[in-house]
Amino acid sequence: MDIASGVCFGVGLILWWWGTPILLTRRSILFKLHYLSVADTLGSLALMVGLLIRRPQEWSLWLLAVLSLVMWNTVLGYVLAYCAHPPELRRDE
């Protein structure tokens, strides 16, 4: 179990760092934010799976943390994308 947990921690850290170099490219800010938020979310989920393997009795707290992470990252992504568009391109009524 320690090996599986360590692998999850390693994958999580790699994914966290994987999203960082894209910030130095000449792509659009929305592409950069999307790439970074996906890498960050997957890395955080891998770290949480590693923690769940080490402490399986805490599954209810883990489930709450995973749901919160997924929901907040999704909502934040939509808010950032909405705010990044000029007002004339928004579909407000």
C-alpha positions, 0 to 999 in steps of 0.5 A: 500500500505504501508503494501505491500511495507513493506512486499517487503522490509522485504522479500528483506532483508531476501533474502539478509541475506539468502545467507550469511551463505552458505559462511561458508560451505565447498561447492565449491566456484562456488556453494557459489557464485551462491547461494549468487548471486541468493539470492542477486538478488532476494532480490534486486528485492523484494526491488525494487518492494517495492520501485515501490509500494511506487513511481509508477510514477517512473516505467521507472527508476525502469524498467531500474534498474531491467534490469541492475541488472539482466543483470549485475548479469548474466554476472558477474556470467558467468565471475566468472565461466569462470575465476574459471575453469583451462585453460585446461578445458576451451572451447576456440578455 
